[in-house]
Amino acid sequence: MAQTPQEKEILAVTQVQRISRVGNIVEVMRVEYRIGDHGPFFVELPKAEFTTDRVHAEIDKIAATIRSL
């Protein structure tokens, strides 16, 4: 059964390291997800800012754009 664009599915959460513009190593949490039949998409947040609410807020922004297409 096909998912509607409102349905979010988290596929994976991984911790990665990135190099900042000033050369520092930054711990980042990467979330791979789908919205309905669309995706996978990725959102990356600094580990210090990684919360359930923040992840869902970022995913909801993309979901709103997909629904408007």
Secondary structure per residue as TSV (DSSP state, phi and psi in degrees):
chain	resnum	aa	ss	phi	psi
A	1	M	-	360.0	133.0
A	2	A	-	-72.3	144.1
A	3	Q	-	-85.5	152.3
A	4	T	-	-84.3	160.3
A	5	P	T	-59.8	-18.8
A	6	Q	T	-77.4	-20.5
A	7	E	-	-78.7	123.2
A	8	K	E	-103.6	138.7
A	9	E	E	-133.6	116.5
A	10	I	E	-80.5	124.0
A	11	L	E	-95.4	-37.1
A	12	A	E	-162.6	150.4
A	13	V	E	-130.2	124.0
A	14	T	E	-133.3	153.5
A	15	Q	E	-103.1	128.0
A	16	V	E	-131.0	167.4
A	17	Q	E	-114.1	138.0
A	18	R	E	-125.6	158.2
A	19	I	E	-102.7	124.6
A	20	S	-	-72.3	171.7
A	21	R	T	-62.8	-25.3
A	22	V	T	-96.4	6.2
A	23	G	S	94.4	5.6
A	24	N	-	-84.5	149.7
A	25	I	E	-84.9	129.5
A	26	V	E	-120.2	129.7
A	27	E	E	-78.9	128.4
A	28	V	E	-128.8	141.0
A	29	M	E	-100.6	127.5
A	30	R	E	-112.6	125.4
A	31	V	E	-114.0	122.5
A	32	E	E	-100.1	132.1
A	33	Y	E	-149.5	165.8
A	34	R	E	-123.6	151.9
A	35	I	E	-122.8	107.6
A	36	G	T	58.5	-128.7
A	37	D	T	-88.4	3.6
A	38	H	E	-100.0	141.0
A	39	G	E	122.9	-172.9
A	40	P	E	-78.7	151.9
A	41	F	E	-117.8	165.5
A	42	F	E	-133.4	142.4
A	43	V	E	-128.9	135.1
A	44	E	E	-119.9	131.4
A	45	L	E	-129.6	144.2
A	46	P	E	-56.2	142.0
A	47	K	G	-55.1	-36.0
A	48	A	G	-66.7	-23.1
A	49	E	G	-102.9	3.3
A	50	F	-	-79.8	108.9
A	51	T	-	-137.6	160.3
A	52	T	H	-57.6	-46.1
A	53	D	H	-61.3	-41.9
A	54	R	H	-67.1	-41.8
A	55	V	H	-61.9	-48.3
A	56	H	H	-65.3	-34.3
A	57	A	H	-63.0	-43.9
A	58	E	H	-65.3	-42.9
A	59	I	H	-64.9	-40.7
A	60	D	H	-63.1	-32.0
A	61	K	H	-61.6	-46.1
A	62	I	H	-67.0	-41.0
A	63	A	H	-59.9	-39.6
A	64	A	H	-63.1	-40.0
A	65	T	H	-65.3	-43.9
A	66	I	H	-62.6	-42.7
A	67	R	H	-62.3	-29.5
A	68	S	H	-81.0	-10.6
A	69	L	-	-75.2	360.0
